[in-house]
Amino acid sequence: MTNVRRLALDRRTFLRGSTAALALPWLDAMAPACAPTPVAPVRAVFVFAPNGFDPPRWRPQGAGRDAKFGETLAPLQPLRDRLTVFSGLALDAGRSHGDGPGDHARAAASFLTCAHPRKTDGADIHVGVSIDQLLAEHVGKATRLPSLEVGLERGRSAGGCDSGYSCAYSSNVSWRSATTPVAKETEPRAVFERLFGSVDGARDTATARRERDRTRSILDVVLADAKSLDRQLGAGDRSKLGDYLAAVRDFELRLGKLDEAAAEATPAPDGLLDDGNSYEQRLALMYEVVALALATDSTRVVSFMVANAGSNRSYRSIGVREGHHNLSHHGRDANKRAAIGRIDRFRVEHLARFLERLAAEPGGDGDLLSCSLVVFGSGLGDGNRHNHDHLPVLLAGEGGGAARGRGHIDLGVDTPMANLYLAIARSMGRTDTAFADSSGELGLR
């Protein structure tokens, strides 16, 4: 019998140099010698968008894989075979249930918890444990970060933000317990440093800039280790490692350009929203750092708020000067609905680039998207109606075989959103038979 010997690297292999360390993507050489091909872990990403979407522009025409995508979902056309758009999902917990107004806060608070938040603007907040934290509890011990919570608007953790509801509800979708939201990080650089640089936590901008001036790039520091490791790898792994290091280098350069632009800009008055270009850059960068986190198996669970509930951000880069929340109360005005359509399309375009990025990253027996489940949607259907049924929700990726693209699926009326989350939880190894107000496990295939 011929003895087979090959390099076996630990999954947690790092490139190290001086005080820097860089996590690596999964390489074939990390599998134990002569061991069966490892099953790629499943990742879950939950992306929340506020204020709903314009229903006629969102909803596909027709059913199944032959459904036609409209103007909002058109950017996803190249990936249509790898996603499912659901009609009929609802968040009953987002409805008032006698509590009166506050639909935006309830939309965010219930988005991942499927639980009705207690109406308070004091310290006695209470909602429920979110699905991402249940997943993190199950798979988080296998990664450096059990979960990653990111967003693009910081928001407040106390005080009232929506008709008597605490700002904690409007600013968070991830809840570790019924009374404890998981704070999100809103700066791409801080997330990047948390994943690939200092583990001391976020640092203020001035300190971070001084440190960057004193030190070289992470990749420069570990270059010698990278070259040494490269000589021990097979051709496929060398190519994969090279592509990954190039992606990290490119991300560092993009962050540098963003810093330069910020340094040259005139400081904005307190409370003035970022202009569209600044927000667009940060949105793209945050999606990229999420992709890097998944590619390196630094975490397998991510929640991402592209904006806080009720956000009134304007999108000047796409010609929308009025605030999004104001526009969502369109009263059927055609011009306002057209502006909302541009915002909706903008968000889907960035989602499409993120999904294409995952599809280009090797993972398991396929690509990273094939071992991921990405949920994108809102806790409101139509921002003008403030309804919590007929939610705009889609699922992308195959989750290691747990799901397949089904085009457009109409589930009827008031199918609990919790049914989708229960299916995702079970595909990631949990044995739960129920989640929140679920009535059964939603079929993903």
LINCOR-V135086 format. One line per field, one symbol per residue. ss: DSSP state (A for helix, B for strand, O for the rest). A space follows every 10 residues. Layout:
BEGIN
ss=???
END
This chain:
BEGIN
ss=OOOOOOOOOO OOOBBBBOOB BBBOOOOAAA OOOOOOOOOO OOBBBBBBOO OBOOAAAAOO BOOBOOOBOO OOOAAAAAAA AABBBBBBBB OAAAOOOOOO OOAAAAAAAA AOOOOOOOOO OOOOOOOOOO AAAAAAAAAA AAOOOOOBBB BOOOOOOOOB BBOOBBAAAA AOOOBBBOOB BOOOBOOAAA AAAAAAOOOO OOOOAAAAAA AAAAOOOAAA AOAAAAAAAA OOOOAAAAAA AAAAAAAAAA AAAAAAAAAA AAAAOOOOOO OOOOOAAAAA AAAAAAAAAA AAAAAOOOOO BBBBBOOOOO OOOOBAAAOB OOOAAAAAOO OOOAAAAAAA AAAAAAAAAA AAAAAAAAAO OBBOOBBAAA ABBBBBBOOO OBOOOOOOOO OOBBBBOOAA AOOOOOBBBB BBBBBBAAAA AAAAAAAOOO OOOOOOOOOO OOOOO
END
